[in-house]
Amino acid sequence: MKLTSTAFQEGQSIPDQFTGVAEDESPLLAWSDVPEGTKSFALICDDPDAPSRENPRPEGPWVHWVIYNISAETSELPQAVPRLPDPEVPGGALQGTNDFDSDNVGYRGPMPPPGSGPHRYYFQLYALDQTLDLAAADADKKSLLAAMQGHILGEGRLMGTFERK
C-alpha cells in the first residue's frame, strides 16, 4: 500500500501545525493500492528516537497515535481528527491511547525534548481482513498489535521528521 500526506513528503519535516509546538492536529493521510479482501484499516504513529537517537527508550518507541476499525471504504484520514475514543470522522473508527500523560486519546503530534536532535515519526497503516473486537478504553499500541496478529493483509508507511531546537 502507498501512504501519503498533503502536509509533508516521505522523509521531510512535519510542519509545526501538526506538532505540539502549535495546533497539534493530525495531518491528512491518504492511501492507495489496498489489498483485496480488506475489511478495515488501523494506523499507529510512533517515534523510535525518543528521548533521543543516542538514548532510545528501553520500552520502545514513543506512541503518538493509535486509530483502528477505519472502514475499508475509507481512503484517507482527514486533517484534525478529534481526540475522542469514537470520533465522528472517520465514522466507525476507534482511537486508543498514546504515551502522553494527559490528553492521551487520539493524535498528539511531535514534541521531542529541545536539543535532542531530529526525530523520525513513522505513520504505519495496516490493511486488515476484519474489524477488531477491541474496546477503545483497552486499546494501546501493544494491544492493537496483538489484536491484529494474523489479520494483516498489507502495510504502508510514511515517515516525517521534526526537531525542537
C-alpha positions as CSV (number, residue, x, y, z in Angstrom):
1,M,0.0,0.0,0.0
2,K,1.1,3.6,-0.5
3,L,0.6,6.1,2.3
4,T,0.9,9.8,1.6
5,S,0.1,13.2,3.2
6,T,-0.6,16.6,1.8
7,A,1.2,18.1,4.9
8,F,4.7,16.5,4.2
9,Q,6.6,14.2,1.9
10,E,8.4,11.0,2.9
11,G,11.5,11.9,5.0
12,Q,10.6,15.6,5.1
13,S,9.9,17.8,8.1
14,I,6.4,17.8,9.6
15,P,5.1,21.3,9.7
16,D,4.6,23.0,13.1
17,Q,0.8,22.9,12.7
18,F,0.9,19.1,13.2
19,T,3.1,19.2,16.3
20,G,2.9,20.1,20.0
21,V,4.5,23.5,19.4
22,A,1.5,24.7,17.5
23,E,-2.1,23.4,16.8
24,D,-1.1,19.8,17.4
25,E,-3.7,18.5,14.9
26,S,-3.4,15.3,12.9
27,P,-2.3,15.6,9.3
28,L,-4.4,14.4,6.4
29,L,-3.2,10.9,5.4
30,A,-4.3,9.1,2.2
31,W,-3.7,5.7,0.9
32,S,-4.0,3.6,-2.3
33,D,-3.1,0.2,-3.6
34,V,-5.3,-1.5,-1.0
35,P,-5.1,-5.3,-0.9
36,E,-8.2,-7.3,-2.0
37,G,-10.2,-8.6,0.9
38,T,-9.5,-5.6,3.2
39,K,-12.3,-5.1,5.8
40,S,-10.7,-2.3,7.9
41,F,-7.6,-0.3,8.5
42,A,-5.5,0.5,11.6
43,L,-2.8,3.1,12.0
44,I,-0.1,3.6,14.5
45,C,2.2,6.6,14.7
46,D,5.3,6.5,16.8
47,D,8.8,8.0,17.4
48,P,11.7,5.5,17.8
49,D,14.1,8.3,18.6
50,A,12.5,9.3,22.0
51,P,14.0,10.8,24.0
52,S,17.0,10.9,21.5
53,R,18.5,8.7,18.8
54,E,21.5,8.1,21.1
55,N,19.4,7.2,24.1
56,P,16.2,5.5,22.9
57,R,13.6,4.4,25.5
58,P,14.1,0.9,26.7
59,E,10.3,0.2,26.5
60,G,10.3,1.1,22.8
61,P,9.1,4.0,20.6
62,W,7.0,6.8,21.9
63,V,3.5,6.3,20.7
64,H,1.7,9.3,19.2
65,W,-1.5,7.8,17.7
66,V,-3.5,4.6,17.7
67,I,-6.6,4.5,15.5
68,Y,-8.3,1.4,14.1
69,N,-11.5,-0.1,12.7
70,I,-11.3,2.5,9.9
71,S,-13.8,1.4,7.3
72,A,-12.5,-0.4,4.2
73,E,-14.4,2.1,2.1
74,T,-12.2,4.9,3.5
75,S,-9.2,6.1,1.6
76,E,-8.0,8.9,3.9
77,L,-8.0,10.3,7.4
78,P,-9.0,13.9,7.4
79,Q,-6.9,16.6,8.9
80,A,-7.6,17.3,12.6
81,V,-9.3,14.0,13.6
82,P,-11.0,14.9,17.0
83,R,-9.3,13.4,20.1
84,L,-12.2,11.2,21.1
85,P,-12.3,7.4,21.5
86,D,-15.0,7.3,18.8
87,P,-14.7,10.3,16.6
88,E,-17.5,11.1,14.1
89,V,-15.0,11.3,11.3
90,P,-14.0,8.8,10.1
91,G,-17.2,7.0,11.1
92,G,-16.8,3.7,12.9
93,A,-13.2,4.3,13.8
94,L,-11.9,4.0,17.3
95,Q,-8.9,5.7,18.9
96,G,-6.8,4.2,21.7
97,T,-4.3,5.8,24.0
98,N,-0.9,7.3,23.1
99,D,2.1,7.7,25.5
100,F,1.3,11.2,26.8
101,D,0.5,11.6,30.5
102,S,-2.7,13.6,29.8
103,D,-5.0,14.2,26.8
104,N,-3.8,10.8,25.7
105,V,-6.6,9.6,23.4
106,G,-6.1,10.2,19.7
107,Y,-3.3,12.0,17.9
108,R,-0.7,14.0,19.8
109,G,2.0,15.4,17.5
110,P,5.8,15.6,17.7
111,M,7.1,17.4,20.8
112,P,10.6,16.0,21.3
113,P,12.9,17.4,24.1
114,P,14.6,20.6,23.0
115,G,18.1,19.9,21.7
116,S,17.6,16.1,21.3
117,G,18.1,16.4,17.5
118,P,15.8,15.4,14.7
119,H,13.3,12.7,15.5
120,R,11.6,10.3,13.0
121,Y,7.9,9.8,13.1
122,Y,6.5,6.7,11.5
123,F,2.9,6.6,10.4
124,Q,2.2,2.9,9.8
125,L,-1.0,1.9,8.1
126,Y,-2.3,-1.7,8.2
127,A,-4.9,-3.3,5.9
128,L,-6.8,-6.0,7.9
129,D,-9.1,-8.8,6.9
130,Q,-11.6,-8.0,9.7
131,T,-12.7,-5.3,12.1
132,L,-11.2,-5.7,15.5
133,D,-13.1,-6.6,18.7
134,L,-11.1,-4.2,20.9
135,A,-12.6,-1.6,23.1
136,A,-11.1,1.9,22.8
137,A,-10.6,2.0,26.5
138,D,-8.4,-1.0,26.3
139,A,-6.5,0.0,23.1
140,D,-2.9,1.0,23.1
141,K,-0.2,0.1,20.6
142,K,0.6,-3.2,22.3
143,S,-3.0,-4.5,22.5
144,L,-3.7,-3.3,18.9
145,L,-0.7,-5.2,17.5
146,A,-1.8,-8.3,19.4
147,A,-5.4,-8.0,18.1
148,M,-4.1,-7.6,14.5
149,Q,-1.9,-10.7,14.7
150,G,-2.8,-13.0,11.8
151,H,-5.1,-10.4,10.2
152,I,-2.7,-8.1,8.3
153,L,-3.1,-8.2,4.5
154,G,-0.8,-5.3,3.7
155,E,1.1,-2.3,5.2
156,G,2.0,1.2,4.1
157,R,4.4,3.6,5.8
158,L,5.1,7.3,5.8
159,M,8.0,8.9,7.8
160,G,8.3,12.5,8.7
161,T,10.9,14.3,10.8
162,F,10.7,17.0,13.4
163,E,13.3,18.8,15.6
164,R,12.8,21.1,18.5
165,K,15.8,23.5,18.8
